[in-house]
Amino acid sequence: MSNKICTFFGHWDTPEEVRPLLQGVLKQLIENRGADTFYVGNQGGFDLMV
């Protein structure tokens, strides 16, 4: 079985309003698309949310 990989990158200054939208997207990717591997940067607000 192969991994289903997702990558995320975003802006340094990400508004807090993005958090619930992001949570919904992550939940959908895991539950409906079988995503099991996530690559995320470590610079900025968006990356920290992910």
ModelCIF file with pLDDT and N, C-alpha, C, O atoms, coordinates in Angstrom:
data_MODEL
#
_entry.id   MODEL 
#
_entity.id                         1 
_entity.type                       polymer 
_entity.pdbx_number_of_molecules   1 
#
_entity_poly.entity_id                      1 
_entity_poly.type                           'polypeptide(L)' 
_entity_poly.nstd_linkage                   no 
_entity_poly.nstd_monomer                   no 
_entity_poly.pdbx_seq_one_letter_code       MSNKICTFFGHWDTPEEVRPLLQGVLKQLIENRGADTFYVGNQGGFDLMV 
_entity_poly.pdbx_seq_one_letter_code_can   MSNKICTFFGHWDTPEEVRPLLQGVLKQLIENRGADTFYVGNQGGFDLMV 
_entity_poly.pdbx_strand_id                 A 
#
loop_
_entity_poly_seq.entity_id 
_entity_poly_seq.num 
_entity_poly_seq.mon_id 
_entity_poly_seq.hetero 
1 1  MET n 
1 2  SER n 
1 3  ASN n 
1 4  LYS n 
1 5  ILE n 
1 6  CYS n 
1 7  THR n 
1 8  PHE n 
1 9  PHE n 
1 10 GLY n 
1 11 HIS n 
1 12 TRP n 
1 13 ASP n 
1 14 THR n 
1 15 PRO n 
1 16 GLU n 
1 17 GLU n 
1 18 VAL n 
1 19 ARG n 
1 20 PRO n 
1 21 LEU n 
1 22 LEU n 
1 23 GLN n 
1 24 GLY n 
1 25 VAL n 
1 26 LEU n 
1 27 LYS n 
1 28 GLN n 
1 29 LEU n 
1 30 ILE n 
1 31 GLU n 
1 32 ASN n 
1 33 ARG n 
1 34 GLY n 
1 35 ALA n 
1 36 ASP n 
1 37 THR n 
1 38 PHE n 
1 39 TYR n 
1 40 VAL n 
1 41 GLY n 
1 42 ASN n 
1 43 GLN n 
1 44 GLY n 
1 45 GLY n 
1 46 PHE n 
1 47 ASP n 
1 48 LEU n 
1 49 MET n 
1 50 VAL n 
#
_struct_asym.id          A 
_struct_asym.entity_id   1 
#
loop_
_ma_qa_metric.id 
_ma_qa_metric.mode 
_ma_qa_metric.name 
_ma_qa_metric.software_group_id 
_ma_qa_metric.type 
1 global pLDDT . pLDDT 
2 local  pLDDT . pLDDT 
#
_ma_qa_metric_global.metric_id      1 
_ma_qa_metric_global.metric_value   92.52 
_ma_qa_metric_global.model_id       1 
_ma_qa_metric_global.ordinal_id     1 
#
loop_
_ma_qa_metric_local.label_asym_id 
_ma_qa_metric_local.label_comp_id 
_ma_qa_metric_local.label_seq_id 
_ma_qa_metric_local.metric_id 
_ma_qa_metric_local.metric_value 
_ma_qa_metric_local.model_id 
_ma_qa_metric_local.ordinal_id 
A MET 1  2 68.00 1 1  
A SER 2  2 84.00 1 2  
A ASN 3  2 92.00 1 3  
A LYS 4  2 95.00 1 4  
A ILE 5  2 96.00 1 5  
A CYS 6  2 95.00 1 6  
A THR 7  2 94.00 1 7  
A PHE 8  2 91.00 1 8  
A PHE 9  2 87.00 1 9  
A GLY 10 2 84.00 1 10 
A HIS 11 2 84.00 1 11 
A TRP 12 2 88.00 1 12 
A ASP 13 2 91.00 1 13 
A THR 14 2 92.00 1 14 
A PRO 15 2 95.00 1 15 
A GLU 16 2 95.00 1 16 
A GLU 17 2 96.00 1 17 
A VAL 18 2 94.00 1 18 
A ARG 19 2 95.00 1 19 
A PRO 20 2 97.00 1 20 
A LEU 21 2 96.00 1 21 
A LEU 22 2 94.00 1 22 
A GLN 23 2 96.00 1 23 
A GLY 24 2 97.00 1 24 
A VAL 25 2 95.00 1 25 
A LEU 26 2 95.00 1 26 
A LYS 27 2 97.00 1 27 
A GLN 28 2 97.00 1 28 
A LEU 29 2 96.00 1 29 
A ILE 30 2 96.00 1 30 
A GLU 31 2 97.00 1 31 
A ASN 32 2 96.00 1 32 
A ARG 33 2 95.00 1 33 
A GLY 34 2 96.00 1 34 
A ALA 35 2 97.00 1 35 
A ASP 36 2 96.00 1 36 
A THR 37 2 96.00 1 37 
A PHE 38 2 95.00 1 38 
A TYR 39 2 95.00 1 39 
A VAL 40 2 93.00 1 40 
A GLY 41 2 88.00 1 41 
A ASN 42 2 87.00 1 42 
A GLN 43 2 87.00 1 43 
A GLY 44 2 89.00 1 44 
A GLY 45 2 91.00 1 45 
A PHE 46 2 92.00 1 46 
A ASP 47 2 91.00 1 47 
A LEU 48 2 91.00 1 48 
A MET 49 2 91.00 1 49 
A VAL 50 2 91.00 1 50 
#
loop_
_atom_site.group_PDB 
_atom_site.id 
_atom_site.type_symbol 
_atom_site.label_atom_id 
_atom_site.label_alt_id 
_atom_site.label_comp_id 
_atom_site.label_asym_id 
_atom_site.label_entity_id 
_atom_site.label_seq_id 
_atom_site.pdbx_PDB_ins_code 
_atom_site.Cartn_x 
_atom_site.Cartn_y 
_atom_site.Cartn_z 
_atom_site.occupancy 
_atom_site.B_iso_or_equiv 
_atom_site.pdbx_formal_charge 
_atom_site.auth_seq_id 
_atom_site.auth_comp_id 
_atom_site.auth_asym_id 
_atom_site.auth_atom_id 
_atom_site.pdbx_PDB_model_num 
ATOM 1   N N  . MET A 1 1  ? 0.845   -1.185 0.000  1.00 68.00 ? 1  MET A N  1 
ATOM 2   C CA . MET A 1 1  ? 0.000   0.000  0.000  1.00 68.00 ? 1  MET A CA 1 
ATOM 3   C C  . MET A 1 1  ? 0.887   1.245  0.000  1.00 68.00 ? 1  MET A C  1 
ATOM 4   O O  . MET A 1 1  ? 1.833   1.341  0.782  1.00 68.00 ? 1  MET A O  1 
ATOM 5   N N  . SER A 1 2  ? 0.582   2.175  -0.862 1.00 84.00 ? 2  SER A N  1 
ATOM 6   C CA . SER A 1 2  ? 1.406   3.383  -0.935 1.00 84.00 ? 2  SER A CA 1 
ATOM 7   C C  . SER A 1 2  ? 0.812   4.479  -0.061 1.00 84.00 ? 2  SER A C  1 
ATOM 8   O O  . SER A 1 2  ? -0.389  4.513  0.206  1.00 84.00 ? 2  SER A O  1 
ATOM 9   N N  . ASN A 1 3  ? 1.683   5.363  0.368  1.00 92.00 ? 3  ASN A N  1 
ATOM 10  C CA . ASN A 1 3  ? 1.250   6.508  1.180  1.00 92.00 ? 3  ASN A CA 1 
ATOM 11  C C  . ASN A 1 3  ? 0.513   7.507  0.311  1.00 92.00 ? 3  ASN A C  1 
ATOM 12  O O  . ASN A 1 3  ? 0.795   7.652  -0.878 1.00 92.00 ? 3  ASN A O  1 
ATOM 13  N N  . LYS A 1 4  ? -0.429  8.188  0.922  1.00 95.00 ? 4  LYS A N  1 
ATOM 14  C CA . LYS A 1 4  ? -1.096  9.317  0.280  1.00 95.00 ? 4  LYS A CA 1 
ATOM 15  C C  . LYS A 1 4  ? -0.528  10.566 0.937  1.00 95.00 ? 4  LYS A C  1 
ATOM 16  O O  . LYS A 1 4  ? -0.772  10.834 2.114  1.00 95.00 ? 4  LYS A O  1 
ATOM 17  N N  . ILE A 1 5  ? 0.223   11.313 0.170  1.00 96.00 ? 5  ILE A N  1 
ATOM 18  C CA . ILE A 1 5  ? 1.013   12.417 0.693  1.00 96.00 ? 5  ILE A CA 1 
ATOM 19  C C  . ILE A 1 5  ? 0.371   13.767 0.363  1.00 96.00 ? 5  ILE A C  1 
ATOM 20  O O  . ILE A 1 5  ? -0.095  13.987 -0.755 1.00 96.00 ? 5  ILE A O  1 
ATOM 21  N N  . CYS A 1 6  ? 0.356   14.663 1.346  1.00 95.00 ? 6  CYS A N  1 
ATOM 22  C CA . CYS A 1 6  ? -0.111  16.035 1.174  1.00 95.00 ? 6  CYS A CA 1 
ATOM 23  C C  . CYS A 1 6  ? 0.991   16.986 1.614  1.00 95.00 ? 6  CYS A C  1 
ATOM 24  O O  . CYS A 1 6  ? 1.715   16.718 2.573  1.00 95.00 ? 6  CYS A O  1 
ATOM 25  N N  . THR A 1 7  ? 1.104   18.078 0.914  1.00 94.00 ? 7  THR A N  1 
ATOM 26  C CA . THR A 1 7  ? 2.050   19.118 1.312  1.00 94.00 ? 7  THR A CA 1 
ATOM 27  C C  . THR A 1 7  ? 1.289   20.419 1.561  1.00 94.00 ? 7  THR A C  1 
ATOM 28  O O  . THR A 1 7  ? 0.272   20.702 0.929  1.00 94.00 ? 7  THR A O  1 
ATOM 29  N N  . PHE A 1 8  ? 1.809   21.183 2.488  1.00 91.00 ? 8  PHE A N  1 
ATOM 30  C CA . PHE A 1 8  ? 1.213   22.464 2.833  1.00 91.00 ? 8  PHE A CA 1 
ATOM 31  C C  . PHE A 1 8  ? 2.304   23.524 2.912  1.00 91.00 ? 8  PHE A C  1 
ATOM 32  O O  . PHE A 1 8  ? 3.383   23.280 3.453  1.00 91.00 ? 8  PHE A O  1 
ATOM 33  N N  . PHE A 1 9  ? 2.021   24.678 2.381  1.00 87.00 ? 9  PHE A N  1 
ATOM 34  C CA . PHE A 1 9  ? 2.875   25.840 2.584  1.00 87.00 ? 9  PHE A CA 1 
ATOM 35  C C  . PHE A 1 9  ? 1.987   27.061 2.580  1.00 87.00 ? 9  PHE A C  1 
ATOM 36  O O  . PHE A 1 9  ? 0.969   27.099 1.889  1.00 87.00 ? 9  PHE A O  1 
ATOM 37  N N  . GLY A 1 10 ? 2.366   28.038 3.338  1.00 84.00 ? 10 GLY A N  1 
ATOM 38  C CA . GLY A 1 10 ? 1.499   29.203 3.436  1.00 84.00 ? 10 GLY A CA 1 
ATOM 39  C C  . GLY A 1 10 ? 2.254   30.459 3.802  1.00 84.00 ? 10 GLY A C  1 
ATOM 40  O O  . GLY A 1 10 ? 3.480   30.527 3.714  1.00 84.00 ? 10 GLY A O  1 
ATOM 41  N N  . HIS A 1 11 ? 1.510   31.423 4.201  1.00 84.00 ? 11 HIS A N  1 
ATOM 42  C CA . HIS A 1 11 ? 2.028   32.750 4.478  1.00 84.00 ? 11 HIS A CA 1 
ATOM 43  C C  . HIS A 1 11 ? 2.476   32.877 5.933  1.00 84.00 ? 11 HIS A C  1 
ATOM 44  O O  . HIS A 1 11 ? 1.950   32.204 6.819  1.00 84.00 ? 11 HIS A O  1 
ATOM 45  N N  . TRP A 1 12 ? 3.435   33.732 6.160  1.00 88.00 ? 12 TRP A N  1 
ATOM 46  C CA . TRP A 1 12 ? 3.950   33.968 7.508  1.00 88.00 ? 12 TRP A CA 1 
ATOM 47  C C  . TRP A 1 12 ? 2.864   34.501 8.429  1.00 88.00 ? 12 TRP A C  1 
ATOM 48  O O  . TRP A 1 12 ? 2.729   34.057 9.569  1.00 88.00 ? 12 TRP A O  1 
ATOM 49  N N  . ASP A 1 13 ? 2.100   35.446 7.932  1.00 91.00 ? 13 ASP A N  1 
ATOM 50  C CA . ASP A 1 13 ? 1.092   36.128 8.743  1.00 91.00 ? 13 ASP A CA 1 
ATOM 51  C C  . ASP A 1 13 ? -0.298  35.619 8.359  1.00 91.00 ? 13 ASP A C  1 
ATOM 52  O O  . ASP A 1 13 ? -0.980  36.224 7.532  1.00 91.00 ? 13 ASP A O  1 
ATOM 53  N N  . THR A 1 14 ? -0.706  34.522 8.958  1.00 92.00 ? 14 THR A N  1 
ATOM 54  C CA . THR A 1 14 ? -1.988  33.894 8.634  1.00 92.00 ? 14 THR A CA 1 
ATOM 55  C C  . THR A 1 14 ? -3.021  34.234 9.703  1.00 92.00 ? 14 THR A C  1 
ATOM 56  O O  . THR A 1 14 ? -2.771  34.019 10.889 1.00 92.00 ? 14 THR A O  1 
ATOM 57  N N  . PRO A 1 15 ? -4.175  34.759 9.305  1.00 95.00 ? 15 PRO A N  1 
ATOM 58  C CA . PRO A 1 15 ? -5.196  35.112 10.296 1.00 95.00 ? 15 PRO A CA 1 
ATOM 59  C C  . PRO A 1 15 ? -5.770  33.867 10.981 1.00 95.00 ? 15 PRO A C  1 
ATOM 60  O O  . PRO A 1 15 ? -5.838  32.790 10.389 1.00 95.00 ? 15 PRO A O  1 
ATOM 61  N N  . GLU A 1 16 ? -6.168  34.036 12.206 1.00 95.00 ? 16 GLU A N  1 
ATOM 62  C CA . GLU A 1 16 ? -6.709  32.933 13.008 1.00 95.00 ? 16 GLU A CA 1 
ATOM 63  C C  . GLU A 1 16 ? -7.987  32.354 12.394 1.00 95.00 ? 16 GLU A C  1 
ATOM 64  O O  . GLU A 1 16 ? -8.325  31.199 12.657 1.00 95.00 ? 16 GLU A O  1 
ATOM 65  N N  . GLU A 1 17 ? -8.691  33.129 11.591 1.00 96.00 ? 17 GLU A N  1 
ATOM 66  C CA . GLU A 1 17 ? -9.920  32.649 10.960 1.00 96.00 ? 17 GLU A CA 1 
ATOM 67  C C  . GLU A 1 17 ? -9.670  31.471 10.016 1.00 96.00 ? 17 GLU A C  1 
ATOM 68  O O  . GLU A 1 17 ? -10.602 30.745 9.669  1.00 96.00 ? 17 GLU A O  1 
ATOM 69  N N  . VAL A 1 18 ? -8.436  31.285 9.609  1.00 94.00 ? 18 VAL A N  1 
ATOM 70  C CA . VAL A 1 18 ? -8.089  30.182 8.708  1.00 94.00 ? 18 VAL A CA 1 
ATOM 71  C C  . VAL A 1 18 ? -8.110  28.841 9.448  1.00 94.00 ? 18 VAL A C  1 
ATOM 72  O O  . VAL A 1 18 ? -8.339  27.804 8.826  1.00 94.00 ? 18 VAL A O  1 
ATOM 73  N N  . ARG A 1 19 ? -7.876  28.844 10.748 1.00 95.00 ? 19 ARG A N  1 
ATOM 74  C CA . ARG A 1 19 ? -7.735  27.602 11.516 1.00 95.00 ? 19 ARG A CA 1 
ATOM 75  C C  . ARG A 1 19 ? -8.918  26.641 11.346 1.00 95.00 ? 19 ARG A C  1 
ATOM 76  O O  . ARG A 1 19 ? -8.687  25.474 11.031 1.00 95.00 ? 19 ARG A O  1 
ATOM 77  N N  . PRO A 1 20 ? -10.179 27.072 11.539 1.00 97.00 ? 20 PRO A N  1 
ATOM 78  C CA . PRO A 1 20 ? -11.272 26.106 11.384 1.00 97.00 ? 20 PRO A CA 1 
ATOM 79  C C  . PRO A 1 20 ? -11.423 25.587 9.951  1.00 97.00 ? 20 PRO A C  1 
ATOM 80  O O  . PRO A 1 20 ? -11.812 24.437 9.749  1.00 97.00 ? 20 PRO A O  1 
ATOM 81  N N  . LEU A 1 21 ? -11.121 26.415 8.971  1.00 96.00 ? 21 LEU A N  1 
ATOM 82  C CA . LEU A 1 21 ? -11.153 25.960 7.581  1.00 96.00 ? 21 LEU A CA 1 
ATOM 83  C C  . LEU A 1 21 ? -10.090 24.899 7.341  1.00 96.00 ? 21 LEU A C  1 
ATOM 84  O O  . LEU A 1 21 ? -10.344 23.884 6.694  1.00 96.00 ? 21 LEU A O  1 
ATOM 85  N N  . LEU A 1 22 ? -8.920  25.142 7.861  1.00 94.00 ? 22 LEU A N  1 
ATOM 86  C CA . LEU A 1 22 ? -7.819  24.202 7.729  1.00 94.00 ? 22 LEU A CA 1 
ATOM 87  C C  . LEU A 1 22 ? -8.139  22.876 8.422  1.00 94.00 ? 22 LEU A C  1 
ATOM 88  O O  . LEU A 1 22 ? -7.839  21.808 7.888  1.00 94.00 ? 22 LEU A O  1 
ATOM 89  N N  . GLN A 1 23 ? -8.739  22.942 9.590  1.00 96.00 ? 23 GLN A N  1 
ATOM 90  C CA . GLN A 1 23 ? -9.118  21.724 10.303 1.00 96.00 ? 23 GLN A CA 1 
ATOM 91  C C  . GLN A 1 23 ? -10.097 20.900 9.471  1.00 96.00 ? 23 GLN A C  1 
ATOM 92  O O  . GLN A 1 23 ? -9.989  19.675 9.414  1.00 96.00 ? 23 GLN A O  1 
ATOM 93  N N  . GLY A 1 24 ? -11.039 21.560 8.837  1.00 97.00 ? 24 GLY A N  1 
ATOM 94  C CA . GLY A 1 24 ? -11.992 20.862 7.985  1.00 97.00 ? 24 GLY A CA 1 
ATOM 95  C C  . GLY A 1 24 ? -11.329 20.185 6.797  1.00 97.00 ? 24 GLY A C  1 
ATOM 96  O O  . GLY A 1 24 ? -11.662 19.053 6.447  1.00 97.00 ? 24 GLY A O  1 
ATOM 97  N N  . VAL A 1 25 ? -10.393 20.886 6.184  1.00 95.00 ? 25 VAL A N  1 
ATOM 98  C CA . VAL A 1 25 ? -9.670  20.322 5.040  1.00 95.00 ? 25 VAL A CA 1 
ATOM 99  C C  . VAL A 1 25 ? -8.837  19.115 5.479  1.00 95.00 ? 25 VAL A C  1 
ATOM 100 O O  . VAL A 1 25 ? -8.828  18.084 4.806  1.00 95.00 ? 25 VAL A O  1 
ATOM 101 N N  . LEU A 1 26 ? -8.146  19.246 6.600  1.00 95.00 ? 26 LEU A N  1 
ATOM 102 C CA . LEU A 1 26 ? -7.330  18.131 7.087  1.00 95.00 ? 26 LEU A CA 1 
ATOM 103 C C  . LEU A 1 26 ? -8.196  16.908 7.404  1.00 95.00 ? 26 LEU A C  1 
ATOM 104 O O  . LEU A 1 26 ? -7.841  15.781 7.059  1.00 95.00 ? 26 LEU A O  1 
ATOM 105 N N  . LYS A 1 27 ? -9.313  17.137 8.051  1.00 97.00 ? 27 LYS A N  1 
ATOM 106 C CA . LYS A 1 27 ? -10.217 16.035 8.388  1.00 97.00 ? 27 LYS A CA 1 
ATOM 107 C C  . LYS A 1 27 ? -10.717 15.348 7.121  1.00 97.00 ? 27 LYS A C  1 
ATOM 108 O O  . LYS A 1 27 ? -10.755 14.120 7.051  1.00 97.00 ? 27 LYS A O  1 
ATOM 109 N N  . GLN A 1 28 ? -11.097 16.135 6.129  1.00 97.00 ? 28 GLN A N  1 
ATOM 110 C CA . GLN A 1 28 ? -11.571 15.566 4.870  1.00 97.00 ? 28 GLN A CA 1 
ATOM 111 C C  . GLN A 1 28 ? -10.470 14.765 4.172  1.00 97.00 ? 28 GLN A C  1 
ATOM 112 O O  . GLN A 1 28 ? -10.722 13.673 3.663  1.00 97.00 ? 28 GLN A O  1 
ATOM 113 N N  . LEU A 1 29 ? -9.265  15.300 4.147  1.00 96.00 ? 29 LEU A N  1 
ATOM 114 C CA . LEU A 1 29 ? -8.155  14.590 3.507  1.00 96.00 ? 29 LEU A CA 1 
ATOM 115 C C  . LEU A 1 29 ? -7.881  13.249 4.175  1.00 96.00 ? 29 LEU A C  1 
ATOM 116 O O  . LEU A 1 29 ? -7.613  12.257 3.497  1.00 96.00 ? 29 LEU A O  1 
ATOM 117 N N  . ILE A 1 30 ? -7.946  13.215 5.488  1.00 96.00 ? 30 ILE A N  1 
ATOM 118 C CA . ILE A 1 30 ? -7.669  11.977 6.218  1.00 96.00 ? 30 ILE A CA 1 
ATOM 119 C C  . ILE A 1 30 ? -8.829  10.988 6.063  1.00 96.00 ? 30 ILE A C  1 
ATOM 120 O O  . ILE A 1 30 ? -8.615  9.830  5.706  1.00 96.00 ? 30 ILE A O  1 
ATOM 121 N N  . GLU A 1 31 ? -10.037 11.440 6.329  1.00 97.00 ? 31 GLU A N  1 
ATOM 122 C CA . GLU A 1 31 ? -11.188 10.535 6.361  1.00 97.00 ? 31 GLU A CA 1 
ATOM 123 C C  . GLU A 1 31 ? -11.683 10.120 4.978  1.00 97.00 ? 31 GLU A C  1 
ATOM 124 O O  . GLU A 1 31 ? -12.075 8.970  4.783  1.00 97.00 ? 31 GLU A O  1 
ATOM 125 N N  . ASN A 1 32 ? -11.669 11.039 4.022  1.00 96.00 ? 32 ASN A N  1 
ATOM 126 C CA . ASN A 1 32 ? -12.250 10.748 2.709  1.00 96.00 ? 32 ASN A CA 1 
ATOM 127 C C  . ASN A 1 32 ? -11.247 10.421 1.620  1.00 96.00 ? 32 ASN A C  1 
ATOM 128 O O  . ASN A 1 32 ? -11.585 9.789  0.620  1.00 96.00 ? 32 ASN A O  1 
ATOM 129 N N  . ARG A 1 33 ? -10.005 10.857 1.820  1.00 95.00 ? 33 ARG A N  1 
ATOM 130 C CA . ARG A 1 33 ? -8.989  10.636 0.789  1.00 95.00 ? 33 ARG A CA 1 
ATOM 131 C C  . ARG A 1 33 ? -7.869  9.704  1.241  1.00 95.00 ? 33 ARG A C  1 
ATOM 132 O O  . ARG A 1 33 ? -7.005  9.341  0.443  1.00 95.00 ? 33 ARG A O  1 
ATOM 133 N N  . GLY A 1 34 ? -7.877  9.316  2.510  1.00 96.00 ? 34 GLY A N  1 
ATOM 134 C CA . GLY A 1 34 ? -6.871  8.380  3.015  1.00 96.00 ? 34 GLY A CA 1 
ATOM 135 C C  . GLY A 1 34 ? -5.484  8.975  3.176  1.00 96.00 ? 34 GLY A C  1 
ATOM 136 O O  . GLY A 1 34 ? -4.493  8.244  3.199  1.00 96.00 ? 34 GLY A O  1 
ATOM 137 N N  . ALA A 1 35 ? -5.403  10.293 3.289  1.00 97.00 ? 35 ALA A N  1 
ATOM 138 C CA . ALA A 1 35 ? -4.088  10.919 3.470  1.00 97.00 ? 35 ALA A CA 1 
ATOM 139 C C  . ALA A 1 35 ? -3.458  10.427 4.770  1.00 97.00 ? 35 ALA A C  1 
ATOM 140 O O  . ALA A 1 35 ? -4.108  10.371 5.814  1.00 97.00 ? 35 ALA A O  1 
ATOM 141 N N  . ASP A 1 36 ? -2.178  10.073 4.678  1.00 96.00 ? 36 ASP A N  1 
ATOM 142 C CA . ASP A 1 36 ? -1.503  9.556  5.866  1.00 96.00 ? 36 ASP A CA 1 
ATOM 143 C C  . ASP A 1 36 ? -0.101  10.122 6.076  1.00 96.00 ? 36 ASP A C  1 
ATOM 144 O O  . ASP A 1 36 ? 0.558   9.809  7.068  1.00 96.00 ? 36 ASP A O  1 
ATOM 145 N N  . THR A 1 37 ? 0.347   10.947 5.150  1.00 96.00 ? 37 THR A N  1 
ATOM 146 C CA . THR A 1 37 ? 1.663   11.575 5.279  1.00 96.00 ? 37 THR A CA 1 
ATOM 147 C C  . THR A 1 37 ? 1.524   13.047 4.909  1.00 96.00 ? 37 THR A C  1 
ATOM 148 O O  . THR A 1 37 ? 0.971   13.391 3.864  1.00 96.00 ? 37 THR A O  1 
ATOM 149 N N  . PHE A 1 38 ? 2.034   13.906 5.781  1.00 95.00 ? 38 PHE A N  1 
ATOM 150 C CA . PHE A 1 38 ? 1.918   15.348 5.571  1.00 95.00 ? 38 PHE A CA 1 
ATOM 151 C C  . PHE A 1 38 ? 3.297   15.989 5.670  1.00 95.00 ? 38 PHE A C  1 
ATOM 152 O O  . PHE A 1 38 ? 4.041   15.748 6.620  1.00 95.00 ? 38 PHE A O  1 
ATOM 153 N N  . TYR A 1 39 ? 3.624   16.800 4.685  1.00 95.00 ? 39 TYR A N  1 
ATOM 154 C CA . TYR A 1 39 ? 4.863   17.567 4.701  1.00 95.00 ? 39 TYR A CA 1 
ATOM 155 C C  . TYR A 1 39 ? 4.502   19.032 4.892  1.00 95.00 ? 39 TYR A C  1 
ATOM 156 O O  . TYR A 1 39 ? 3.703   19.591 4.141  1.00 95.00 ? 39 TYR A O  1 
ATOM 157 N N  . VAL A 1 40 ? 5.095   19.642 5.897  1.00 93.00 ? 40 VAL A N  1 
ATOM 158 C CA . VAL A 1 40 ? 4.773   21.018 6.262  1.00 93.00 ? 40 VAL A CA 1 
ATOM 159 C C  . VAL A 1 40 ? 6.059   21.754 6.576  1.00 93.00 ? 40 VAL A C  1 
ATOM 160 O O  . VAL A 1 40 ? 6.978   21.192 7.171  1.00 93.00 ? 40 VAL A O  1 
ATOM 161 N N  . GLY A 1 41 ? 6.120   23.018 6.171  1.00 88.00 ? 41 GLY A N  1 
ATOM 162 C CA . GLY A 1 41 ? 7.278   23.835 6.496  1.00 88.00 ? 41 GLY A CA 1 
ATOM 163 C C  . GLY A 1 41 ? 7.285   24.192 7.978  1.00 88.00 ? 41 GLY A C  1 
ATOM 164 O O  . GLY A 1 41 ? 6.432   23.742 8.743  1.00 88.00 ? 41 GLY A O  1 
ATOM 165 N N  . ASN A 1 42 ? 8.245   24.994 8.361  1.00 87.00 ? 42 ASN A N  1 
ATOM 166 C CA . ASN A 1 42 ? 8.318   25.424 9.765  1.00 87.00 ? 42 ASN A CA 1 
ATOM 167 C C  . ASN A 1 42 ? 8.622   26.916 9.875  1.00 87.00 ? 42 ASN A C  1 
ATOM 168 O O  . ASN A 1 42 ? 9.286   27.366 10.809 1.00 87.00 ? 42 ASN A O  1 
ATOM 169 N N  . GLN A 1 43 ? 8.119   27.669 8.899  1.00 87.00 ? 43 GLN A N  1 
ATOM 170 C CA . GLN A 1 43 ? 8.307   29.118 8.911  1.00 87.00 ? 43 GLN A CA 1 
ATOM 171 C C  . GLN A 1 43 ? 6.958   29.783 8.766  1.00 87.00 ? 43 GLN A C  1 
ATOM 172 O O  . GLN A 1 43 ? 6.373   29.760 7.683  1.00 87.00 ? 43 GLN A O  1 
ATOM 173 N N  . GLY A 1 44 ? 6.466   30.358 9.800  1.00 89.00 ? 44 GLY A N  1 
ATOM 174 C CA . GLY A 1 44 ? 5.275   31.153 9.671  1.00 89.00 ? 44 GLY A CA 1 
ATOM 175 C C  . GLY A 1 44 ? 4.028   30.582 10.301 1.00 89.00 ? 44 GLY A C  1 
ATOM 176 O O  . GLY A 1 44 ? 3.975   29.418 10.696 1.00 89.00 ? 44 GLY A O  1 
ATOM 177 N N  . GLY A 1 45 ? 3.029   31.435 10.382 1.00 91.00 ? 45 GLY A N  1 
ATOM 178 C CA . GLY A 1 45 ? 1.786   31.114 11.053 1.00 91.00 ? 45 GLY A CA 1 
ATOM 179 C C  . GLY A 1 45 ? 1.020   29.967 10.426 1.00 91.00 ? 45 GLY A C  1 
ATOM 180 O O  . GLY A 1 45 ? 0.512   29.100 11.138 1.00 91.00 ? 45 GLY A O  1 
ATOM 181 N N  . PHE A 1 46 ? 0.929   29.948 9.122  1.00 92.00 ? 46 PHE A N  1 
ATOM 182 C CA . PHE A 1 46 ? 0.188   28.879 8.459  1.00 92.00 ? 46 PHE A CA 1 
ATOM 183 C C  . PHE A 1 46 ? 0.820   27.525 8.738  1.00 92.00 ? 46 PHE A C  1 
ATOM 184 O O  . PHE A 1 46 ? 0.127   26.568 9.083  1.00 92.00 ? 46 PHE A O  1 
ATOM 185 N N  . ASP A 1 47 ? 2.117   27.449 8.591  1.00 91.00 ? 47 ASP A N  1 
ATOM 186 C CA . ASP A 1 47 ? 2.816   26.179 8.840  1.00 91.00 ? 47 ASP A CA 1 
ATOM 187 C C  . ASP A 1 47 ? 2.598   25.711 10.266 1.00 91.00 ? 47 ASP A C  1 
ATOM 188 O O  . ASP A 1 47 ? 2.433   24.512 10.496 1.00 91.00 ? 47 ASP A O  1 
ATOM 189 N N  . LEU A 1 48 ? 2.591   26.608 11.216 1.00 91.00 ? 48 LEU A N  1 
ATOM 190 C CA . LEU A 1 48 ? 2.355   26.225 12.612 1.00 91.00 ? 48 LEU A CA 1 
ATOM 191 C C  . LEU A 1 48 ? 0.933   25.719 12.815 1.00 91.00 ? 48 LEU A C  1 
ATOM 192 O O  . LEU A 1 48 ? 0.711   24.811 13.616 1.00 91.00 ? 48 LEU A O  1 
ATOM 193 N N  . MET A 1 49 ? -0.039  26.294 12.099 1.00 91.00 ? 49 MET A N  1 
ATOM 194 C CA . MET A 1 49 ? -1.424  25.823 12.208 1.00 91.00 ? 49 MET A CA 1 
ATOM 195 C C  . MET A 1 49 ? -1.563  24.402 11.693 1.00 91.00 ? 49 MET A C  1 
ATOM 196 O O  . MET A 1 49 ? -2.240  23.568 12.294 1.00 91.00 ? 49 MET A O  1 
ATOM 197 N N  . VAL A 1 50 ? -0.906  24.143 10.567 1.00 91.00 ? 50 VAL A N  1 
ATOM 198 C CA . VAL A 1 50 ? -0.996  22.806 9.985  1.00 91.00 ? 50 VAL A CA 1 
ATOM 199 C C  . VAL A 1 50 ? -0.340  21.813 10.917 1.00 91.00 ? 50 VAL A C  1 
ATOM 200 O O  . VAL A 1 50 ? -0.302  20.619 10.620 1.00 91.00 ? 50 VAL A O  1 
#
